[in-house]
């Protein structure tokens, strides 16, 4: 038994753990991968208040160590199902856990394009993580698909290793921060392919060989000879384990009020998994703090 089950050990979940302990509760945090979540796979974090630019892995480690110093129990287990009866119960591959309430902080996963050749070539030239796989393409040409902060950041990161980054975006203007856009435009190793979308991926010998781009303006298709492709085309919330009907927005994100309460009593949501305007480490930490305080006040006191 615990007081609060926190599903997800990223910035939101770890912050929730710290605030829960400070409020006198006993939380358990479940994280199937590394504590810190997807922050571990971010090259450089330069917009988290109070920190000089730091590697994502270093920041993730500091977040986890901070939580553990407060006595937050972190279990490296994947939550397979969550149900509600008298309280909240979760099932993992290692056992069952119960508590009066829970905070869902499971974040998101990268979305794919759904075009020809993609499924077969994932892990064979197509990657969802430049920080993980970028060094494997040293001296080669690669494609980055996307127009937000993640795509721009990872395109810049890849220029450390590759000869050429082809940045493909379906619009004429990027959605990312102005500072990142300017850095991308100023980088001689990045070639922009705007108003273009990936039509298909082609292989030779079981590995990615080329990417065919279609124009959004009726221009002829364009073929790029590349050995790597990195996809940053949005995210999908991680909620498959929930066996509870919650209110969600059209993207599948969990709807909460300002106290992080979901449409179902006993359940709170925090971080990137919830419907919100801005998904950043800073906002995830704030969500986690609010969720923990709300959970303690409403279900434990």
Helices and strands as residue ranges (DSSP letters): E 4-7, H 11-22, E 27-30, G 37-41, E 44-45, E 54-55, H 56-69, E 73-75, E 79-84, E 88-92, E 96-99, E 101-104, E 108-110, H 118-121, E 126-127, H 130-133, G 134-137, E 141-145, H 149-158, E 164-169, H 178-186, E 190-194, E 196-204, E 207-215, E 222-225, E 228-231, E 235-237, E 267-269, G 271-273, H 281-299
